[in-house]
Amino acid sequence: MFPRVPDRHKPGNPLIPNGFGVFYVLFSVIYLFLLHGFYSINSAESQNSPALNLAVCILFGGFMGLLDDWIDLRWRYKAFLPIFAALPLGVLRQGTPIMSTYIFGRINFTQITFWIIPGELIFYFGVIPLIVTVTTNTVNQLGGLNGLETICPSIVLMALMLASSPEYRVLLYIPLAVYLVLAFFNFQGKIFVGNTGSFAAGITIAAYAIIANIEQALLISILPYIFNSILKLLNIFLLRQTATLKMKDNILYSDHRKSLLTLIAFYKPTTERKLVLIVSGIFVVFACLAVLANLLT
């Protein structure tokens, strides 16, 4: 039923079914629409519920990832696709135009005017698309090993749940549960979620943080993603070189430091599973910092 792609970090490059991220999109959207229906019955102000907005964003992300899986878009094109996924948040005015930052303090966009453009429009059609685009692309750029595309986003989602108020946590109960199931099989090398899963997970992370108004917790929790993307992009633009891992006797190593993975493998050649666990451990540290910082602010 699913196309098979080679697992390039296993001896013999066995073929693994790809695209299981569609299950994440399907079950998450069904759950969120049912949740929206529950809001509709119990509240008069349910036409623009957070559940509906998150469901639409996940659908956008899943479609864009599926499109990439189908026709293998060049990165320069798919880098801008998340901008369209941010449209529901902006058009439906989801999120609070008051952001807490560590450097500039609390920014109220409703009290800002840039030339003749109201600050609220800047937030909904400038800041939100930027957050969604950066988050989705950085999440999508860290992959290639069994478990990376599922375990790391799951850690970030758990951190965001802990950093948000209970009224928003309910949005992620089923999406997180489904992604953890996929992570179990992905880590074992039995399935790949594909770009469908990684795009949908990235947009879920960004959209949920915006809806729950925890953008500063988002920033801390995805710092490993951002660090990895900066390394990769600097080498692509300046040196015209891409980061690659090499394998010898089931040990992954690298002769350069052009990404988070190759940086670790350069200093500590190890197996695929241990490398994934090391990276996951880094995400756990930053997830804890994000939750702690949110509690202190």
Phi, psi and omega in degrees: 000328183248141177297146181254138179233153182288140172272100191284355179246028174232146177302130180083357180048063181298152180274127184241136177298134185243156174096017182289356176297343178297330179292324176297313180298313184298305184291325180294316182292319177301314179299315183291325176292321176296321178296320177297320177297322177296318177299322183296325181285324189258359181214141178280344182253054188248359183297334182234055185285152176302326180298317180296317180296317180294322179298316180296319179296318179295321177298316177301311182298317179297319179296317181294322176293321178296320177299318179293321177296326182287309189245004175051067182298147172293146186299331182292338178270314184287346178297333183261355181299322181299341178302321180290328179290340179278348183302316180302321181294321181285312183295320181271005177055047178271143183100162181254123182286034175231111185247139173266128179233155182280334184266313187257006181075212183268122182254122178256104184290342179288345180255012183244141173227123179256107190058247180251007183267121179297144181299330180296321177292324177299319180294310187285329184242008175232303183290312182298311177302325178295314180298314181296317182294313180297313182298312183297316181291320180293322177296318183290337184275350178254100181195196177101344178242148183297114178110335183298318186283355181237317183292312183297313175299325179297320178297317179296317179298320178295322178296318180293324176298315181293330182277347184259170180281155183305328182296337179263336183301328182300336180296333187254003183303303182284315177306316180292319180299316180296318182290330176291323175297315177297323179297323179300312181283327178294319180296328178280356179078023181266335181216161168239143177275341179071183177294334177302314180287316184291321177295314181296320179293318179298317180288327175299314180300311182294312184295319180296317180298322179290315180298319182274359179058048178233048183298327181289325174294323176300313183301314182293317186291335181258011178305320175299322176298314182296317178300316179298316181294320179298315178301313183294315183291322178300318180289327178290314184282324184270317184253353182057038181231148179249157181276133178221145174260146176245156183229137175215119181055048178068008178256127178269134178216171179211148177257014178213173182231070187249007177199173178298319181293313181290332176296315179292314182292336178294317182269334182219083174302134185203179179283166181300314182297316181293324178295318178296319180293324177296313179297318179298322177298322177298318179293324178298318180299312182288330175296317177297319178297321180296316179294317180297315179297324179292326178290330184273351182251000000 
